[in-house]
Amino acid sequence: MRSKIGALPLTVSTYDSNGQKIDQIKAKSVNIHTDKKMSQKDDKGNEGSSVIDVDYGHNRMIHVGSTLIAYEGLKNYQDVFSKHTNINDQNHAVPILNTMYQNFKNDWSGDSKVVMIRSQLGMPVAVFAGKKVSIHKSDMKKSTQFVIDGHRLFVYRADYTVYPVASLKK
């Protein structure tokens, strides 16, 4: 999966440290990428800048610092989902085999999961769920990408936790 979200219809929202929505953009064509003018690469070629551009239509928003999420075709369940999650699982497992299995499943098929996204201070901002959820690295600093039932979710400067749906139903 590419780190750039190129020319897709997306909803882009930013949040303050208390989890309150600052703004929201809904556009038919959105591209999120590192701001080239602010780009600072180290000796190894790693990006050092946290400034990103959000190009939409014929406009550009420049963003740094606060939590940003961008998604298409997904429902944000934050308003109906509990703010605290407790899981108690007493099943025995072999950790190394479980790690290998979970990594393989993420890379090839995804799994039924809930993605809880919080501001940098831990305030809930979004909850998404899907039958096939996979997590992917991003070349952009401080960001992660998800594919949820074939739809993209981009998360920038946020805390997140991903739970298997089965563990929440117990």
N, C-alpha and C positions, 0 to 999 in steps of 0.2 A: 504494500500500500504506500503510495507516495505521501510525502510529508505535506505537500501543498494540497489544499482542497481547491481544485480548479473549476471555476465556472459552473457551480452547482446552485440549485435553489436551496437556500439555507435560512434558518432563523438564527441570528447572532445576538446573544445577550451578554451584558457585563454586569458584575455584581460588586458591591462594596464589601469590606471585610466583615460586616455584620450579616451578609447574605441577602441584602436588599438589592433588588434589581435597579440598576442605574439607567440603562437604556436597552432598547431592543430594535434590531433591524430585521425586516423580512424582505428578502429580495430574490429575484429569479436567477440572478447570476452573481455568485460571490466567490472571491478568490482570497484565501488567507495565506500570507507568506511573510518571511522575515523582511524588515525594512532594509533595502539595499544601502541607502544613504547612511544608516546608523550601524551597519554591519561592522563587527570587530572580530576578526579571527585571530586565534592564537598561533603559536609556532607550528602546531600540528594540524591547523586548518579547521579547528572546532569553532563554531559560532559562539561568540561571547555576548552579543547583544540580545536583549529581551524585548526590543521594540518590534512590533509586528504591524503589518498593513492589512486592512480588511477592505478590499476593493469590491464595490457593489454598484451595479449599473454603471453610471459615468462618474461615480464618487469614490472617495477614499477616506476611511477612518483610520487614524494612526493610534495604536493602543499599546500601553505598557502598564504593568503594575497590578491591576486588579484581575479578578477571576473572569474568564471569558469562556463561554461554551457556544458551539455552533452545531446545529443539527438539521436534518431534513427527514421528513416522513415519520417522525417519532412523537410520542405523547409524553410530556413531562408530568410525572405522577407526584411531584413534590407536595402538592396541596392535599393529597389523600393518604400519603404514606407516613407512617410513624416516624418521629424524629429520633427515636432510640431503637436499636435492634439488639436483641439478645439471642445468641445461638448456643445451644448445649448439645454437643455431638460426642458421644462416648464410643464410637466405632473404632476398632483397632485397624491400623494400616501400616504398611511399610513405606516410610517417608520417601526414600529414593525412587521407588516404583511409582508412588503417587505423583511425585514431581514430574517424572518422565511422561506418565500418562496424561497429566493435566496440560503439559506443554504441547504434546502431540495433538490433543483434542482442540486446544486453542488454535493451533496452526492450520488444522485441516477441516474442522467442522464447527467449532464454536460449541457453546453449551447454553442451557437455559439459565439466565442470570439476571440479577438486578444490579444496576450501577447507581450508586448514591454519590452525588457530587456536592462538595462543601466549599465554602470560601476558605481563604487561607487561615482564617481564625476558627474554622470548624463549623460555621453556620450553614445549614442546608440550603442549597440553591436549586437542585434538580434531582429527579429520580427517573430513570429509564429502565424498562424491562423488555426482555426478548427471549425467544426460544433458541436463537442461535446468536450468541454474543462472543466476539473475539476482540482481543486487545492487541494493538500494534504500536511500535515505536514511531517516533516522529523525528525528523532531522531538525525541527525547530526546537530551540531551547525551552525547557519547562512546559512541554506539551505532550499529550498522549492522544492517540486516535483509537476509536472503537468502531466496529461494524456490528450493528444490532439488526438482525433480521434483514440484512441487505442494505440498511440505511447507515449513513455515516454520522458519527458524533466526534467532534473535535473539542478537546478540553485543554485550556491554557491557564497556568498558574492557579491550580485548584487542588484541593485534597479530594481523593475519591476512594471508595471501597467497592469491591465487586463481590457479591454474594451469589452462591448457587441458589436458585429458586427453591430447590428441594429442602435446603437447610432452613429456609424461612417459613416453610409450611408446617414444620413440626410443632 
